[in-house]
C-alpha cells in the first residue's frame, strides 16, 4: 500500500552515481527534443506556445514519480492536443483568456477521472481497447492536424472553425492565392529537418528545421512578403493557475474531459508496455493511471494542459540509456533552464516554419507499417480501423474515440459469443486413446455418444451458439448423449449454468443426457457456489475421461452397441456383441 501512494520508493534503490549520469544525459536529450515539440503541440491545442513548454516541465515530473514505468516520459502529445482544441474551440476563441481557463478546467477533470480509475483498480480496462482503435484514431488525427496547418504553410485564407471537408474545399477554391514565400519557408523547414534526420538521425532534427526556417525567413525579409511570426515566448517557469470549479463549467466539460482522460490512459499504458517489452520491466497499469491523473491535476494548477505518455520521447529516453524516472525529472528541469535562456528567440520563428514542423509531426503519427498489416490480415480489424479513422475525420473527436472503443468491445463480444465447438474422438494412434479432433485426424465417432470441446466460455453472450449446437446434435444427428470436455472453458456464468441445466433436462426427457468432464477448478468453484451439480445431476459431472467413459458406455443402448462396427472406446470391449475392429 505504501508503494502504491509512493511508488518511487520501489526504484529509489536503483539510483547511484552511474544511473544519475545516464539519466542526466538522457534527460538532456529529451529536453532538446521536446523544446520544438512543446511549441508545436501548444499551437495544435490552440494555446500560446509557452503552455506546451509548461506542460513538458510539469507532467513528466509528477507522472514519472507516481507512475510505474522506468522509461515513460509524459508531456504534451499531438492527439490529445487536437482533442483539447476540438473540445474547447466550440465554446471559446482559441488563445483567449476564456479558452485557456476552460483548458485548465478540462485538464483538471481529465486528471480526476484518471486518478479515480487508478484508485478503483481499473487499469485492466485498457486491455479491452483494441490497438487498432488507437492506430485508426491517430492516423485520422494526423490528417486533421495536417489539414489545420494548410493555411499556415500556404497563406490561403481559410476561415476559423472550418470542418475537414470544408477546409479542403476552401483550399481548392483559393489555391491561386497561395503565397509562394510562405510555402517556400515551410518546405525549406521540412526539407532541412528531413535531411538532418536522414544523415544524422541522433540530432534534434525538428529543432534544426525551425532554426533553418527562421534563418531563411530573415534572409529573404519575410515580413515584407507576408510571413508572420510566433512571437516572443515568456521566459519564465510555469506560473500558478486556477481551473474554473463552477458547476456549469464542470458539467459543460465533463464529456470532453472523459474522452481526454481515456485517450491519455490508452496512450500512456500502450507506450509504457511497448517500452517494457524491451526493458523487461513489469508494469502496474493501475499505478500508471494514478501517475497520469496526478500529473494532470497538478498541471492544471501550474498553467499546463492535458498530457500523456509520448512514444517519441519515451523511445528516445530508453535509447539514450535512461535507468530510472529521474531522467524525466532531469528533462523537465533542463527544459526550464533552456526556456529561460532562449525563449526570446521565438520572436524570429515564422508561423510557416512552425506549420512545416507540425506537418512532419503529423506525418510521423501515421503508422503505415501496422495499417498495411491490418489491411492484409484481418477484415474485422480493418473495419475497426476504417470506422475509427473516418469517424475521426468527419465527427466530433471525442465521439470518434467512443465509437472506436465501443466497436472494439462489440467485436470482442462477437468473437467470444461464437465459441469454437469441436467434435472429439479417441485417437487409436495416441497412448491411452487420447482425445483428438475428428476433422483433423479423420476419426470415427460413436453413433450414441457425442464428445465435444467448447473453446472459450459459456456465458450470456455465447448461449445461443452453444444451445444451437446441442440442439443440432440431438435433432439432426439423432444423438441423445453428449459429453462436454470442459478443459478449454474459461468460465461459466449464471446464465450459462442455467442453459446447461435446461439442456440436460431436455436430453434426459428423451432418454439421453448432457455430461461435463474436465472443467477448470475455478469453474467447479463457481458450480459449488450456485449448487449447479444438484440440478445438473451429480452423476453427470466427471473429473476424468476414464471415469466419464466407464460410466457413460453403460448408459448407452446396448442393442445398438451389439451391431455397431465403430467400437471407438476401449470400454466397448466389455459390451456384448461384435469384437472391436
C-alpha positions as a printed Julia matrix, in Angstrom:
581×3 Matrix{Float64}:
   0.0     0.0     0.0
   2.89    2.34    0.82
   4.39    1.84   -2.64
   1.01    2.44   -4.26
   0.98    6.01   -2.91
   4.78    6.46   -3.0
   5.81    4.26   -5.95
   9.18    5.96   -6.35
  10.3     4.05   -3.25
  10.32    0.92   -5.42
  13.07    2.2    -7.73
  14.88    4.62   -5.42
  17.36    1.87   -4.59
  18.45    1.75   -8.24
  19.81    5.3    -8.06
  23.6     5.56   -7.92
  26.36    7.65   -9.48
  26.22    5.75  -12.79
  22.42    5.89  -13.05
  22.41    9.62  -12.26
  24.9    10.25  -15.05
  22.89    8.13  -17.52
  19.6     9.76  -16.5
  21.08   13.26  -16.76
  22.26   12.84  -20.35
  19.03   11.05  -21.34
  17.13   13.97  -19.79
  19.25   16.5   -21.69
  18.43   14.73  -24.95
  14.75   14.71  -24.05
  14.77   18.41  -23.19
  16.22   19.34  -26.58
  13.69   17.12  -28.36
  10.65   18.45  -26.51
  11.52   22.13  -27.0
  10.19   22.35  -30.59
   7.5    19.73  -29.89
   6.1    21.66  -26.95
   5.72   24.81  -29.04
   4.17   22.85  -31.91
   1.74   20.92  -29.72
   0.55   24.09  -27.99
  -0.22   25.53  -31.43
  -2.28   22.42  -32.25
  -4.17   22.83  -28.96
  -4.94   26.48  -29.77
  -2.82   27.74  -26.87
   0.06   30.22  -26.63
   3.37   28.36  -27.26
   4.59   28.64  -23.67
   1.75   26.38  -22.46
   3.2    23.43  -24.36
   6.53   24.06  -22.64
   4.89   24.4   -19.23
   3.2    21.04  -19.79
   6.55   19.49  -20.71
   8.03   20.82  -17.45
   5.29   19.77  -15.02
   3.72   16.49  -16.17
   6.94   14.45  -16.65
   7.96   15.03  -13.02
   4.64   14.03  -11.43
   3.91   11.16  -13.86
   7.47    9.86  -13.51
   7.46    9.87   -9.72
   3.97    8.41   -9.29
   3.8     6.05  -12.28
   5.31    2.57  -12.52
   7.32    2.76  -15.77
  11.05    3.44  -15.54
  11.21    4.97  -19.02
   7.83    6.54  -19.87
   8.1    10.3   -20.44
   4.87   12.26  -20.24
   4.02   15.7   -21.58
   2.07   17.28  -24.42
   1.07   14.96  -27.28
  -0.39   15.59  -30.71
  -3.56   13.52  -30.37
  -4.55   14.96  -27.0
  -3.68   18.48  -28.17
  -6.09   18.05  -31.06
  -8.86   16.7   -28.8
  -8.34   19.61  -26.4
  -8.65   22.08  -29.27
 -11.71   20.31  -30.69
 -13.44   20.24  -27.31
 -12.8    23.83  -26.19
 -12.86   25.7   -29.51
 -16.64   25.29  -29.75
 -17.03   27.33  -26.58
 -14.25   29.97  -26.75
 -11.85   31.67  -29.13
  -8.52   29.77  -29.28
  -5.78   31.58  -27.39
  -8.18   33.78  -25.43
  -8.26   34.01  -21.64
 -11.57   32.13  -21.59
 -10.12   29.41  -23.81
  -7.09   28.97  -21.53
  -9.31   28.89  -18.43
 -11.51   26.17  -19.94
  -8.47   24.14  -20.99
  -7.19   24.2   -17.41
 -10.6    23.03  -16.17
 -10.67   20.28  -18.78
  -7.2    19.18  -17.69
  -8.23   19.07  -14.03
 -11.33   16.99  -14.81
  -9.36   14.59  -17.01
  -6.86   14.13  -14.19
  -9.62   13.41  -11.69
 -11.1    10.77  -14.0
  -7.71    9.12  -14.41
  -6.91    9.19  -10.71
 -10.29    7.67   -9.81
  -9.78    4.91  -12.42
  -6.41    4.14  -10.84
  -7.69    4.12   -7.26
 -10.55    1.84   -8.34
  -8.04   -0.57   -9.89
  -9.49   -0.25  -13.38
  -6.13   -0.43  -15.17
  -7.14   -3.67  -16.87
  -9.88   -1.85  -18.79
  -7.28   -0.52  -21.23
  -6.75   -4.13  -22.33
 -10.22   -4.15  -23.86
  -9.4    -1.3   -26.22
  -8.05   -2.66  -29.46
  -4.69   -1.26  -30.53
  -6.31   -0.88  -33.94
  -8.57    1.81  -32.47
  -5.51    3.79  -31.4
  -3.88    3.37  -34.81
  -7.05    4.46  -36.64
  -7.68    7.42  -34.37
  -4.05    8.56  -34.53
  -3.99    8.33  -38.32
  -7.2    10.35  -38.54
  -5.85   12.88  -36.04
  -2.69   13.2   -38.13
  -4.74   14.09  -41.21
  -6.73   16.64  -39.2
  -3.56   18.16  -37.78
  -2.01   18.47  -41.23
  -5.26   19.97  -42.54
  -5.3    22.54  -39.76
  -1.85   23.75  -40.86
  -2.66   24.18  -44.56
  -3.47   27.88  -44.18
  -0.21   28.48  -42.31
   2.03   26.78  -44.89
   0.28   28.14  -47.99
  -1.08   31.51  -46.95
  -4.5    30.6   -48.37
  -7.17   32.4   -46.3
  -9.36   29.81  -44.57
 -12.0    30.84  -42.0
 -11.51   29.58  -38.43
 -13.5    26.6   -37.27
 -13.9    25.04  -40.73
 -14.51   21.3   -40.84
 -12.11   18.89  -42.51
 -14.16   18.72  -45.71
 -14.83   22.47  -45.9
 -11.17   23.27  -45.35
 -10.14   21.3   -48.39
 -12.96   22.82  -50.41
 -11.59   26.26  -49.44
  -8.11   25.14  -50.48
  -9.42   24.09  -53.87
 -11.23   27.38  -54.39
  -8.4    29.61  -53.09
  -5.34   27.75  -54.36
  -4.47   30.66  -56.66
  -3.96   32.79  -53.53
  -1.04   30.64  -52.35
   1.85   32.75  -51.06
   4.96   31.19  -52.57
   7.24   32.8   -49.97
   5.25   31.22  -47.13
   5.11   27.88  -48.94
   8.83   28.07  -49.66
   9.77   28.68  -46.0
   7.53   25.81  -44.87
   9.01   23.47  -47.48
  12.58   24.55  -46.68
  11.95   23.93  -42.96
  10.62   20.43  -43.62
  13.43   19.59  -46.05
  16.11   20.77  -43.6
  14.62   18.66  -40.8
  14.29   15.58  -43.03
  17.86   15.84  -44.34
  19.3    16.07  -40.84
  17.2    13.1   -39.74
  18.4    11.17  -42.77
  22.12   11.78  -42.34
  22.38   12.49  -38.59
  19.42   10.63  -37.06
  20.51   11.23  -33.45
  20.48   15.01  -33.8
  17.35   17.07  -32.92
  16.06   17.44  -36.47
  12.86   19.32  -35.6
  14.8    21.98  -33.72
  17.28   22.2   -36.6
  14.41   22.66  -39.07
  12.98   25.52  -37.01
  16.36   27.26  -36.87
  16.89   26.88  -40.61
  13.39   28.14  -41.36
  13.99   31.18  -39.15
  17.32   31.95  -40.83
  15.76   31.59  -44.29
  12.96   33.95  -43.33
  15.45   36.56  -42.09
  17.47   36.17  -45.29
  14.51   36.94  -47.59
  12.98   39.63  -45.37
   9.97   37.5   -44.55
   7.81   40.21  -43.0
   7.84   42.12  -46.3
   6.5    39.06  -48.11
   3.58   38.3   -45.82
   5.25   35.99  -43.3
   4.07   36.21  -39.71
   5.96   35.1   -36.6
   5.18   33.09  -33.49
   6.25   35.96  -31.24
   8.38   36.06  -28.14
   7.71   33.28  -25.64
   7.64   34.24  -21.97
  10.92   33.11  -20.46
   9.56   32.01  -17.1
   8.71   28.96  -15.04
   5.09   27.7   -15.05
   3.02   30.27  -13.13
   0.25   29.25  -10.75
  -3.23   28.96  -12.28
  -6.72   28.07  -11.11
  -9.27   25.96  -13.02
 -12.91   27.05  -13.04
 -14.7    24.92  -10.46
 -18.18   26.28  -11.14
 -20.82   23.59  -11.57
 -21.74   24.94  -15.01
 -18.16   24.62  -16.31
 -17.64   21.17  -14.83
 -20.89   19.93  -16.36
 -20.09   21.54  -19.72
 -16.66   19.9   -19.97
 -17.35   16.55  -18.29
 -17.85   14.6   -21.52
 -14.85   16.08  -23.31
 -12.66   15.54  -20.24
 -13.65   11.87  -20.16
 -12.53   11.48  -23.78
  -9.22   13.21  -23.0
  -8.73   11.0   -19.93
  -9.49    7.81  -21.83
  -7.24    8.69  -24.76
  -4.45    9.75  -22.4
  -4.6     6.48  -20.47
  -4.63    4.39  -23.64
  -1.61    6.28  -24.97
   0.36    6.14  -21.73
  -0.22    2.47  -20.93
   0.32    1.34  -24.54
   3.62    3.21  -24.78
   4.78    2.06  -21.34
   4.08   -1.55  -22.27
   5.84   -1.19  -25.6
   9.0     0.08  -23.87
   8.66   -2.51  -21.08
   8.87   -5.38  -23.59
  12.38   -4.17  -24.41
  13.49   -3.31  -20.88
  11.99   -6.48  -19.34
  10.18   -4.38  -16.75
   6.93   -5.41  -15.11
   4.32   -2.66  -15.22
   1.36   -1.81  -13.0
  -1.46   -0.38  -15.14
  -3.29    0.98  -12.11
  -0.19    2.85  -10.95
   0.17    4.4   -14.42
  -3.42    5.62  -14.14
  -2.6     7.24  -10.8
   0.56    8.86  -12.17
  -1.2    10.28  -15.22
  -4.1    11.52  -13.11
  -1.93   13.27  -10.55
   0.21   14.86  -13.28
  -2.82   16.4   -14.97
  -4.38   17.55  -11.7
  -1.11   19.2   -10.65
  -0.63   20.58  -14.15
  -3.98   22.35  -14.1
  -2.68   24.45  -11.19
   0.63   25.19  -12.94
  -0.54   26.52  -16.31
  -0.26   23.12  -18.05
  -2.81   21.4   -20.25
  -3.63   17.71  -20.51
  -0.65   15.49  -21.22
   0.1    11.81  -21.6
   2.94    9.47  -22.47
   4.94   10.35  -25.56
   6.12    7.5   -27.76
   8.87    9.61  -29.36
  10.29   10.99  -26.14
   9.89    7.7   -24.26
  11.66    5.8   -27.03
  14.49    8.36  -27.12
  14.7     8.25  -23.33
  15.15    4.47  -23.36
  17.58    4.54  -26.29
  19.64    7.28  -24.59
  20.3     4.92  -21.67
  17.87    6.15  -19.01
  17.85    3.97  -15.9
  15.12    5.49  -13.72
  12.27    8.06  -13.91
  14.79   10.66  -12.76
  15.59   11.05  -16.47
  12.13   12.58  -16.95
  12.73   14.85  -13.96
  16.07   15.96  -15.4
  14.42   16.56  -18.8
  11.84   18.85  -17.22
  14.4    20.8   -15.18
  16.81   21.19  -18.12
  13.94   22.31  -20.35
  13.07   25.02  -17.83
  16.68   26.25  -17.91
  16.75   26.23  -21.73
  13.44   28.12  -21.93
  14.72   30.8   -19.56
  17.73   31.29  -21.86
  16.33   31.0   -25.4
  12.61   31.85  -25.14
  13.02   35.35  -26.68
  14.37   33.79  -29.89
  10.86   32.52  -30.72
  10.14   36.06  -31.95
  12.14   35.11  -35.07
  10.28   31.82  -35.67
   7.95   32.07  -38.71
   4.48   30.59  -38.36
   5.13   28.9   -41.72
   8.17   27.12  -40.28
   6.12   26.04  -37.28
   3.43   24.77  -39.66
   6.03   22.76  -41.56
   7.28   21.17  -38.33
   3.73   20.28  -37.3
   3.22   18.72  -40.74
   6.21   16.46  -40.1
   4.93   15.56  -36.65
   1.54   14.68  -38.17
   3.13   12.5   -40.86
   5.16   10.58  -38.27
   1.96    9.84  -36.36
   0.66    7.6   -39.16
   1.73    4.01  -38.53
   1.93    2.85  -42.15
   3.5    -0.5   -41.23
   0.71   -1.59  -38.9
  -2.0    -0.15  -41.14
  -0.71   -2.23  -44.07
  -0.53   -5.31  -41.84
  -4.12   -4.81  -40.61
  -5.47   -4.3   -44.15
  -3.88   -7.52  -45.36
  -4.51   -9.75  -42.34
  -7.97   -9.14  -40.89
 -11.27   -7.89  -42.26
 -12.59   -7.39  -38.74
  -9.64   -5.26  -37.65
  -9.84   -3.4   -40.96
 -13.45   -2.45  -40.2
 -12.4    -1.14  -36.77
  -9.54    0.81  -38.35
 -11.7     2.33  -41.09
 -14.58    3.2   -38.76
 -12.32    4.94  -36.24
 -10.34    6.71  -38.97
 -13.34    8.14  -40.81
 -15.19    8.96  -37.58
 -12.14   10.98  -36.54
 -12.2    12.91  -39.81
 -15.9    13.63  -40.05
 -17.29   13.55  -36.5
 -16.55   15.18  -33.16
 -13.24   13.8   -31.91
 -14.48   12.59  -28.54
 -17.32   10.78  -30.31
 -14.78    9.15  -32.63
 -12.88    7.86  -29.58
 -16.05    6.47  -28.02
 -17.11    4.9   -31.32
 -13.76    3.19  -31.78
 -13.76    1.87  -28.23
 -17.39    0.73  -28.5
 -16.75   -1.01  -31.82
 -13.7    -2.69  -30.32
 -15.79   -4.02  -27.44
 -18.56   -5.15  -29.8
 -16.06   -7.09  -31.91
 -14.63   -8.63  -28.74
 -18.1    -9.71  -27.6
 -18.9   -11.08  -31.05
 -15.76  -13.19  -31.0
 -16.42  -14.58  -27.54
 -20.1   -15.14  -28.37
 -19.15  -17.57  -31.14
 -17.01  -20.18  -29.33
 -15.41  -22.87  -31.4
 -17.17  -26.19  -30.72
 -15.01  -29.13  -31.8
 -16.01  -32.79  -32.27
 -13.66  -35.17  -30.44
 -12.98  -38.89  -30.52
 -10.33  -41.26  -29.15
  -7.26  -41.46  -31.4
  -6.03  -45.08  -31.61
  -2.57  -43.83  -32.6
  -2.15  -42.0   -29.29
  -1.28  -43.54  -25.9
  -4.38  -44.32  -23.81
  -6.51  -43.33  -26.84
  -6.11  -39.63  -26.14
  -8.97  -37.45  -27.44
  -8.26  -35.66  -30.73
 -10.22  -33.54  -33.21
 -12.32  -35.66  -35.55
 -11.92  -33.39  -38.57
  -8.14  -33.15  -38.25
  -7.44  -36.87  -37.95
 -10.49  -38.33  -39.74
 -11.53  -40.3   -36.68
 -14.62  -42.45  -36.25
 -17.34  -41.3   -33.84
 -19.7   -43.21  -31.59
 -23.26  -43.19  -33.01
 -24.72  -42.8   -29.49
 -22.29  -40.64  -27.52
 -21.07  -37.29  -28.87
 -17.86  -35.8   -27.49
 -17.44  -32.05  -27.94
 -14.95  -29.47  -26.69
 -16.1   -25.88  -26.16
 -13.25  -23.45  -26.74
 -13.79  -20.23  -24.74
 -16.52  -19.51  -22.23
 -20.17  -20.38  -21.75
 -21.75  -17.09  -20.74
 -24.75  -14.95  -21.65
 -23.15  -13.89  -24.94
 -22.38  -17.4   -26.2
 -25.55  -19.17  -25.05
 -27.25  -19.07  -28.44
 -24.31  -20.67  -30.26
 -23.81  -23.46  -27.68
 -27.54  -24.18  -27.41
 -27.94  -24.37  -31.2
 -25.04  -26.84  -31.44
 -26.54  -29.07  -28.77
 -29.93  -28.97  -30.5
 -28.31  -29.86  -33.82
 -26.63  -32.91  -32.26
 -29.93  -34.18  -30.9
 -32.22  -33.3   -33.83
 -30.04  -33.82  -36.91
 -27.5   -36.4   -35.76
 -30.06  -38.15  -33.55
 -27.59  -38.5   -30.67
 -29.08  -38.24  -27.18
 -25.91  -38.46  -25.07
 -23.47  -35.53  -25.21
 -20.25  -35.2   -23.19
 -18.76  -31.71  -23.0
 -15.0   -31.84  -22.44
 -14.52  -28.65  -20.4
 -10.74  -28.24  -20.37
 -10.94  -25.15  -22.65
 -13.87  -23.47  -20.9
 -12.53  -20.37  -19.13
 -15.65  -19.66  -17.12
 -19.39  -20.33  -16.93
 -21.7   -17.57  -15.72
 -25.14  -17.94  -14.14
 -26.96  -17.73  -17.47
 -24.63  -20.36  -18.93
 -25.19  -22.68  -15.97
 -28.97  -22.33  -16.3
 -28.76  -23.13  -20.01
 -26.71  -26.3   -19.35
 -29.22  -27.43  -16.73
 -32.06  -26.8   -19.18
 -30.34  -28.8   -21.94
 -29.52  -31.62  -19.5
 -33.2   -31.91  -18.56
 -34.26  -31.79  -22.22
 -31.92  -34.62  -23.21
 -32.9   -36.63  -20.14
 -36.57  -36.37  -21.17
 -35.79  -38.14  -24.45
 -33.71  -40.89  -22.82
 -30.28  -39.29  -23.01
 -28.21  -36.84  -21.03
 -25.77  -33.96  -21.03
 -22.47  -34.51  -19.22
 -19.47  -32.41  -18.23
 -15.87  -33.55  -17.74
 -12.55  -31.88  -17.05
 -13.66  -28.34  -16.22
 -11.15  -25.99  -14.63
 -11.07  -25.62  -10.86
 -12.47  -22.07  -10.94
 -15.43  -23.37  -12.97
 -16.06  -26.08  -10.37
 -15.78  -23.49   -7.59
 -18.5   -21.42   -9.27
 -20.66  -24.53   -9.65
 -20.36  -25.24   -5.94
 -21.47  -21.71   -5.06
 -24.68  -21.96   -7.11
 -25.46  -25.65   -6.36
 -25.12  -26.42  -10.07
 -24.43  -30.14   -9.66
 -27.64  -30.71   -7.7
 -29.78  -29.53  -10.64
 -27.48  -30.75  -13.42
 -27.14  -34.21  -11.91
 -24.38  -35.47   -9.61
 -23.82  -38.47  -11.88
 -23.36  -36.25  -14.91
 -20.16  -34.44  -13.81
 -16.82  -36.28  -14.09
 -13.28  -35.43  -13.1
 -11.53  -37.71  -15.62
 -12.16  -39.02  -19.12
 -11.76  -42.63  -17.96
 -14.43  -42.21  -15.28
 -16.76  -40.5   -17.76
 -16.45  -43.21  -20.41
 -16.72  -46.07  -17.93
 -19.98  -44.61  -16.65
 -21.47  -43.39  -19.92
 -20.85  -46.52  -22.01
 -23.04  -48.39  -19.51
 -25.9   -45.91  -20.18
 -25.93  -46.44  -23.94
 -28.45  -48.66  -25.77
 -26.58  -51.96  -25.82
 -28.82  -53.39  -28.54
 -27.3   -50.75  -30.83
 -23.82  -51.47  -29.47
 -24.26  -55.15  -30.37
 -24.36  -54.33  -34.1
 -22.01  -51.33  -34.01
 -18.81  -51.6   -36.07
 -17.26  -48.39  -34.7
 -16.33  -49.52  -31.19
 -14.03  -46.49  -30.68
 -13.84  -46.67  -26.88
 -11.73  -49.23  -25.03
 -14.74  -49.67  -22.75
 -16.63  -51.05  -25.76
 -14.68  -54.32  -25.4
 -16.66  -55.09  -22.27
 -20.0   -54.63  -24.01
 -21.91  -57.54  -25.57
 -21.8   -58.02  -29.33
 -19.19  -57.94  -32.06
 -15.48  -57.71  -31.34
 -13.69  -54.39  -31.65
 -12.43  -53.6   -35.15
